[in-house]
Amino acid sequence: MTKQDVYVAKMKTQLDELNAELKVLEAKAKEAKLEVKEKYDEQMDKVRAQSKLAGAKLDEMTAAAEGTWDKMVADMEKLRNAFTSSFHYFKSQV
């Protein structure tokens, strides 16, 4: 297994775990009162958008040639960190 394969697998696992936890939080947010629900929906939309960006970058890295994917690692780390931070903020609000 190449360094790229290991990294992509690690990122995929982390993103999958966060997305699974996000589904649990979405269920909790649906139970919230209407005025709070609108706030949750807005925050959830932001977290979902970051999840999509991170997933798209991961797909891009998976398809990248071994010589070019190293350059993409910093971007992937930033996207994953932004997604993780937004997720944890949202989780603290639910």
N, C-alpha and C positions, 0 to 999 in steps of 0.2 A: 504494500500500500504506500503510495507516495505521500509526501508532506502535504500536498494539495488535497488529496483524498481525506487525510486525517483531519485537516483543518475544516474542510467543507462538512464532514460528518459531525464534527464538534459544534459548528455553528448551526447546523440543521437541528441537532438535538436541543440546543439552547432555545432556538426560535420556536420549535414545536412545543417545548415545555411552557414557554411564556404564552403561546397561543391557547394552549389547553387551560391554563389558569385564567386567561382572559375570558374564555367561555363561561367559566364558573362565576366570574365577576359580572358578566353580562346578565346572567340569570338573577343575581342579587339585585342588580340595578333595575331590572324589570319589575321587581317587587316594591321599589321605592315609591314614595308619594310623587304625585304629578309634578309639583314645582321642583323637586330635587331630581326627578327623572330627566327633565330637560337638560340640566347641568351634566348629569351622568352621560346622557346620549352624546352631548357635545364633546366631552372628554374622551368617550369611547371612540368616536369618529377619528379623533387625533391619534389615538393609540393604534387603531386599525390601519390608518394611513402609514404610520411608521412601520408597522408590521409588514405591510405590502412592499414598502421601499426596501426593507431588509431582506425580504424573500426574493425580490427581483434581483438585488445585488448578489445574493447567494446563488441564484440561477446563473447569473452572468459569470460568477467565479467558477462554477461547475463546468461551464462551457469554455472557459478561457484556456488558452495554451499554457503549458506549465511555465514557460518563460515570462509570461505577462501577468499571471495571477498574483504574484508577490506584490505587484504595484497596487493591487486592489484590496489588499488586506487592511490597510489603514482606513479606507472608506467603509469597509465592512464593519470594522471595529466601531467606528463613529456611529453608523446606523444602528448596530446592535445596542450600543450604549444609550443612544437616544430612545430607542424602543423600550429598553429595560427601565430607564429613568421614568419615562412617561407611564409605563405600566405600574411601577411601584407607587408613583404619585396617585394614579387613579385608584389603585388598590387601597391606599391609605384613606381615600375619600369615601369609599363604599362601606 
